[in-house]
Structure formats: C-alpha cells, structure tokens
Amino acid sequence: MAHLEITYCTGCNWLLRAGWYAQECLSTFGTALRVTIIPDDSGGVFRVELDGTQIWERKADGGFPDIRTLKQRIRDQIEPERSLGHLDRH
C-alpha cells in the first residue's frame, strides 16, 4: 500500500482543497493508497508526497496541480499499468 501525504497551510485555509485531493485520490486508487492530511502553519505550504518522495509542491511547481496530473503521477509510481480512463486521453 502506498502512502500519500498532503501538507497544507492552515493560515491560507487550504484544508478543503487538501481534502478534495485526498477524496479524489482515494476514489481512484481505493485500498492501494493510504492518505494523510497534515496541517502546517509555516505559511503558504501545499506539498504532496508519495512514499516519502515529493510529487508536487505549490511554490516549486507553480500553483496547485490539476487532478489529472496528480493522479497520473501517483499512478506512474504505484501502478504504472493501470488505466485512468478518460484522464489518460489527450
């Protein structure tokens, strides 16, 4: 089972965004994924890590990921053969 951690800034009120990403990822990957949402008050942080490896960081990657990108990055690491259906179409 892979472990996804979503760290969000409490001062920026990004809990709902973090929760939505968590819900979307769990809906897609089910029991193959465990998700932890981590509050942080250091200012402006929004980071997503998969099994200890950063796969998205708001400042470095220029904002928030679209859900397609996030799911593809997760899939590519934990189940590369898995189809994401319409999300894989261009």
CNS distance restraints for C-alpha pairs under 8 A (distance, minus, plus):
assign (resid   1 and name CA) (resid  31 and name CA) 7.27 0.50 0.50
assign (resid   1 and name CA) (resid  32 and name CA) 4.94 0.50 0.50
assign (resid   1 and name CA) (resid  33 and name CA) 5.51 0.50 0.50
assign (resid   1 and name CA) (resid  34 and name CA) 6.82 0.50 0.50
assign (resid   2 and name CA) (resid  32 and name CA) 6.21 0.50 0.50
assign (resid   2 and name CA) (resid  33 and name CA) 4.85 0.50 0.50
assign (resid   2 and name CA) (resid  34 and name CA) 6.12 0.50 0.50
assign (resid   2 and name CA) (resid  50 and name CA) 7.01 0.50 0.50
assign (resid   2 and name CA) (resid  51 and name CA) 6.08 0.50 0.50
assign (resid   2 and name CA) (resid  78 and name CA) 6.84 0.50 0.50
assign (resid   3 and name CA) (resid  33 and name CA) 5.82 0.50 0.50
assign (resid   3 and name CA) (resid  34 and name CA) 4.80 0.50 0.50
assign (resid   3 and name CA) (resid  35 and name CA) 5.89 0.50 0.50
assign (resid   3 and name CA) (resid  36 and name CA) 7.66 0.50 0.50
assign (resid   3 and name CA) (resid  50 and name CA) 5.70 0.50 0.50
assign (resid   3 and name CA) (resid  51 and name CA) 5.10 0.50 0.50
assign (resid   3 and name CA) (resid  52 and name CA) 7.98 0.50 0.50
assign (resid   4 and name CA) (resid  33 and name CA) 6.92 0.50 0.50
assign (resid   4 and name CA) (resid  34 and name CA) 6.07 0.50 0.50
assign (resid   4 and name CA) (resid  35 and name CA) 4.73 0.50 0.50
assign (resid   4 and name CA) (resid  36 and name CA) 6.30 0.50 0.50
assign (resid   4 and name CA) (resid  48 and name CA) 7.06 0.50 0.50
assign (resid   4 and name CA) (resid  49 and name CA) 5.69 0.50 0.50
assign (resid   4 and name CA) (resid  50 and name CA) 4.53 0.50 0.50
assign (resid   4 and name CA) (resid  51 and name CA) 6.38 0.50 0.50
assign (resid   5 and name CA) (resid  35 and name CA) 5.81 0.50 0.50
assign (resid   5 and name CA) (resid  36 and name CA) 4.81 0.50 0.50
assign (resid   5 and name CA) (resid  37 and name CA) 5.90 0.50 0.50
assign (resid   5 and name CA) (resid  38 and name CA) 7.09 0.50 0.50
assign (resid   5 and name CA) (resid  47 and name CA) 7.97 0.50 0.50
assign (resid   5 and name CA) (resid  48 and name CA) 5.67 0.50 0.50
assign (resid   5 and name CA) (resid  49 and name CA) 5.13 0.50 0.50
assign (resid   5 and name CA) (resid  50 and name CA) 6.42 0.50 0.50
assign (resid   6 and name CA) (resid  18 and name CA) 6.35 0.50 0.50
assign (resid   6 and name CA) (resid  22 and name CA) 7.69 0.50 0.50
assign (resid   6 and name CA) (resid  35 and name CA) 7.61 0.50 0.50
assign (resid   6 and name CA) (resid  36 and name CA) 6.29 0.50 0.50
assign (resid   6 and name CA) (resid  37 and name CA) 4.87 0.50 0.50
assign (resid   6 and name CA) (resid  38 and name CA) 6.01 0.50 0.50
assign (resid   6 and name CA) (resid  46 and name CA) 7.24 0.50 0.50
assign (resid   6 and name CA) (resid  47 and name CA) 5.80 0.50 0.50
assign (resid   6 and name CA) (resid  48 and name CA) 4.61 0.50 0.50
assign (resid   6 and name CA) (resid  49 and name CA) 6.59 0.50 0.50
assign (resid   7 and name CA) (resid  18 and name CA) 7.60 0.50 0.50
assign (resid   7 and name CA) (resid  37 and name CA) 5.94 0.50 0.50
assign (resid   7 and name CA) (resid  38 and name CA) 4.54 0.50 0.50
assign (resid   7 and name CA) (resid  39 and name CA) 5.86 0.50 0.50
assign (resid   7 and name CA) (resid  40 and name CA) 6.56 0.50 0.50
assign (resid   7 and name CA) (resid  45 and name CA) 6.97 0.50 0.50
assign (resid   7 and name CA) (resid  46 and name CA) 5.51 0.50 0.50
assign (resid   7 and name CA) (resid  47 and name CA) 5.13 0.50 0.50
assign (resid   7 and name CA) (resid  48 and name CA) 6.42 0.50 0.50
assign (resid   8 and name CA) (resid  14 and name CA) 5.91 0.50 0.50
assign (resid   8 and name CA) (resid  15 and name CA) 6.53 0.50 0.50
assign (resid   8 and name CA) (resid  18 and name CA) 6.60 0.50 0.50
assign (resid   8 and name CA) (resid  37 and name CA) 7.63 0.50 0.50
assign (resid   8 and name CA) (resid  38 and name CA) 6.35 0.50 0.50
assign (resid   8 and name CA) (resid  39 and name CA) 5.33 0.50 0.50
assign (resid   8 and name CA) (resid  40 and name CA) 5.75 0.50 0.50
assign (resid   8 and name CA) (resid  44 and name CA) 7.71 0.50 0.50
assign (resid   8 and name CA) (resid  45 and name CA) 5.52 0.50 0.50
assign (resid   8 and name CA) (resid  46 and name CA) 4.51 0.50 0.50
assign (resid   8 and name CA) (resid  47 and name CA) 6.67 0.50 0.50
assign (resid   9 and name CA) (resid  13 and name CA) 6.52 0.50 0.50
assign (resid   9 and name CA) (resid  14 and name CA) 5.99 0.50 0.50
assign (resid   9 and name CA) (resid  15 and name CA) 7.62 0.50 0.50
assign (resid   9 and name CA) (resid  39 and name CA) 6.15 0.50 0.50
assign (resid   9 and name CA) (resid  40 and name CA) 4.94 0.50 0.50
assign (resid   9 and name CA) (resid  41 and name CA) 5.51 0.50 0.50
assign (resid   9 and name CA) (resid  42 and name CA) 7.02 0.50 0.50
assign (resid   9 and name CA) (resid  43 and name CA) 5.89 0.50 0.50
assign (resid   9 and name CA) (resid  44 and name CA) 5.44 0.50 0.50
assign (resid   9 and name CA) (resid  45 and name CA) 5.09 0.50 0.50
assign (resid   9 and name CA) (resid  46 and name CA) 6.35 0.50 0.50
assign (resid  10 and name CA) (resid  14 and name CA) 6.37 0.50 0.50
assign (resid  10 and name CA) (resid  15 and name CA) 6.88 0.50 0.50
assign (resid  10 and name CA) (resid  39 and name CA) 5.92 0.50 0.50
assign (resid  10 and name CA) (resid  40 and name CA) 5.82 0.50 0.50
assign (resid  10 and name CA) (resid  41 and name CA) 5.47 0.50 0.50
assign (resid  10 and name CA) (resid  43 and name CA) 7.91 0.50 0.50
assign (resid  11 and name CA) (resid  41 and name CA) 6.18 0.50 0.50
assign (resid  11 and name CA) (resid  43 and name CA) 6.65 0.50 0.50
assign (resid  11 and name CA) (resid  44 and name CA) 7.69 0.50 0.50
assign (resid  12 and name CA) (resid  43 and name CA) 7.48 0.50 0.50
assign (resid  12 and name CA) (resid  44 and name CA) 6.53 0.50 0.50
assign (resid  14 and name CA) (resid  18 and name CA) 6.21 0.50 0.50
assign (resid  15 and name CA) (resid  19 and name CA) 6.02 0.50 0.50
assign (resid  15 and name CA) (resid  39 and name CA) 7.71 0.50 0.50
assign (resid  16 and name CA) (resid  20 and name CA) 6.06 0.50 0.50
assign (resid  17 and name CA) (resid  21 and name CA) 6.30 0.50 0.50
assign (resid  18 and name CA) (resid  22 and name CA) 6.20 0.50 0.50
assign (resid  18 and name CA) (resid  37 and name CA) 6.86 0.50 0.50
assign (resid  19 and name CA) (resid  23 and name CA) 6.10 0.50 0.50
assign (resid  19 and name CA) (resid  37 and name CA) 7.36 0.50 0.50
assign (resid  20 and name CA) (resid  24 and name CA) 6.13 0.50 0.50
assign (resid  21 and name CA) (resid  25 and name CA) 6.14 0.50 0.50
assign (resid  21 and name CA) (resid  67 and name CA) 7.24 0.50 0.50
assign (resid  22 and name CA) (resid  26 and name CA) 6.10 0.50 0.50
assign (resid  22 and name CA) (resid  35 and name CA) 6.43 0.50 0.50
assign (resid  22 and name CA) (resid  37 and name CA) 7.72 0.50 0.50
assign (resid  23 and name CA) (resid  27 and name CA) 6.02 0.50 0.50
assign (resid  24 and name CA) (resid  28 and name CA) 6.33 0.50 0.50
assign (resid  24 and name CA) (resid  67 and name CA) 7.75 0.50 0.50
assign (resid  25 and name CA) (resid  29 and name CA) 5.95 0.50 0.50
assign (resid  25 and name CA) (resid  30 and name CA) 7.69 0.50 0.50
assign (resid  25 and name CA) (resid  33 and name CA) 7.94 0.50 0.50
assign (resid  25 and name CA) (resid  71 and name CA) 6.63 0.50 0.50
assign (resid  26 and name CA) (resid  30 and name CA) 4.85 0.50 0.50
assign (resid  26 and name CA) (resid  31 and name CA) 7.64 0.50 0.50
assign (resid  26 and name CA) (resid  33 and name CA) 6.65 0.50 0.50
assign (resid  26 and name CA) (resid  34 and name CA) 7.75 0.50 0.50
assign (resid  26 and name CA) (resid  35 and name CA) 7.59 0.50 0.50
assign (resid  29 and name CA) (resid  33 and name CA) 5.95 0.50 0.50
assign (resid  40 and name CA) (resid  45 and name CA) 7.20 0.50 0.50
assign (resid  45 and name CA) (resid  57 and name CA) 7.74 0.50 0.50
assign (resid  45 and name CA) (resid  58 and name CA) 6.90 0.50 0.50
assign (resid  45 and name CA) (resid  59 and name CA) 7.81 0.50 0.50
assign (resid  46 and name CA) (resid  57 and name CA) 5.93 0.50 0.50
assign (resid  46 and name CA) (resid  58 and name CA) 5.33 0.50 0.50
assign (resid  46 and name CA) (resid  64 and name CA) 7.87 0.50 0.50
assign (resid  47 and name CA) (resid  54 and name CA) 7.23 0.50 0.50
assign (resid  47 and name CA) (resid  55 and name CA) 7.91 0.50 0.50
assign (resid  47 and name CA) (resid  56 and name CA) 5.68 0.50 0.50
assign (resid  47 and name CA) (resid  57 and name CA) 4.40 0.50 0.50
assign (resid  47 and name CA) (resid  58 and name CA) 6.33 0.50 0.50
assign (resid  48 and name CA) (resid  54 and name CA) 5.91 0.50 0.50
assign (resid  48 and name CA) (resid  55 and name CA) 5.75 0.50 0.50
assign (resid  48 and name CA) (resid  56 and name CA) 5.05 0.50 0.50
assign (resid  48 and name CA) (resid  57 and name CA) 6.39 0.50 0.50
assign (resid  49 and name CA) (resid  53 and name CA) 5.13 0.50 0.50
assign (resid  49 and name CA) (resid  54 and name CA) 4.14 0.50 0.50
assign (resid  49 and name CA) (resid  55 and name CA) 5.43 0.50 0.50
assign (resid  49 and name CA) (resid  56 and name CA) 6.99 0.50 0.50
assign (resid  50 and name CA) (resid  54 and name CA) 6.34 0.50 0.50
assign (resid  50 and name CA) (resid  55 and name CA) 6.60 0.50 0.50
assign (resid  50 and name CA) (resid  74 and name CA) 7.21 0.50 0.50
assign (resid  55 and name CA) (resid  70 and name CA) 7.98 0.50 0.50
assign (resid  55 and name CA) (resid  73 and name CA) 7.02 0.50 0.50
assign (resid  56 and name CA) (resid  60 and name CA) 7.92 0.50 0.50
assign (resid  56 and name CA) (resid  61 and name CA) 6.52 0.50 0.50
assign (resid  56 and name CA) (resid  65 and name CA) 7.32 0.50 0.50
assign (resid  56 and name CA) (resid  70 and name CA) 7.84 0.50 0.50
assign (resid  57 and name CA) (resid  61 and name CA) 5.63 0.50 0.50
assign (resid  57 and name CA) (resid  62 and name CA) 7.99 0.50 0.50
assign (resid  57 and name CA) (resid  63 and name CA) 7.86 0.50 0.50
assign (resid  57 and name CA) (resid  64 and name CA) 7.86 0.50 0.50
assign (resid  58 and name CA) (resid  62 and name CA) 5.69 0.50 0.50
assign (resid  58 and name CA) (resid  63 and name CA) 4.58 0.50 0.50
assign (resid  58 and name CA) (resid  64 and name CA) 5.55 0.50 0.50
assign (resid  58 and name CA) (resid  65 and name CA) 7.95 0.50 0.50
assign (resid  59 and name CA) (resid  63 and name CA) 6.24 0.50 0.50
assign (resid  65 and name CA) (resid  69 and name CA) 6.26 0.50 0.50
assign (resid  65 and name CA) (resid  70 and name CA) 6.12 0.50 0.50
assign (resid  66 and name CA) (resid  70 and name CA) 6.50 0.50 0.50
assign (resid  67 and name CA) (resid  71 and name CA) 6.04 0.50 0.50
assign (resid  68 and name CA) (resid  72 and name CA) 6.08 0.50 0.50
assign (resid  68 and name CA) (resid  87 and name CA) 5.85 0.50 0.50
assign (resid  69 and name CA) (resid  73 and name CA) 6.18 0.50 0.50
assign (resid  70 and name CA) (resid  74 and name CA) 6.32 0.50 0.50
assign (resid  71 and name CA) (resid  75 and name CA) 5.98 0.50 0.50
assign (resid  72 and name CA) (resid  76 and name CA) 5.93 0.50 0.50
assign (resid  72 and name CA) (resid  84 and name CA) 7.71 0.50 0.50
assign (resid  73 and name CA) (resid  77 and name CA) 6.56 0.50 0.50
assign (resid  74 and name CA) (resid  78 and name CA) 6.23 0.50 0.50
assign (resid  74 and name CA) (resid  79 and name CA) 7.93 0.50 0.50
assign (resid  75 and name CA) (resid  79 and name CA) 5.00 0.50 0.50
assign (resid  75 and name CA) (resid  80 and name CA) 5.55 0.50 0.50
assign (resid  75 and name CA) (resid  82 and name CA) 6.85 0.50 0.50
assign (resid  76 and name CA) (resid  80 and name CA) 4.40 0.50 0.50
assign (resid  76 and name CA) (resid  81 and name CA) 7.98 0.50 0.50
assign (resid  83 and name CA) (resid  88 and name CA) 7.11 0.50 0.50
assign (resid  84 and name CA) (resid  88 and name CA) 5.65 0.50 0.50
assign (resid  85 and name CA) (resid  89 and name CA) 7.30 0.50 0.50
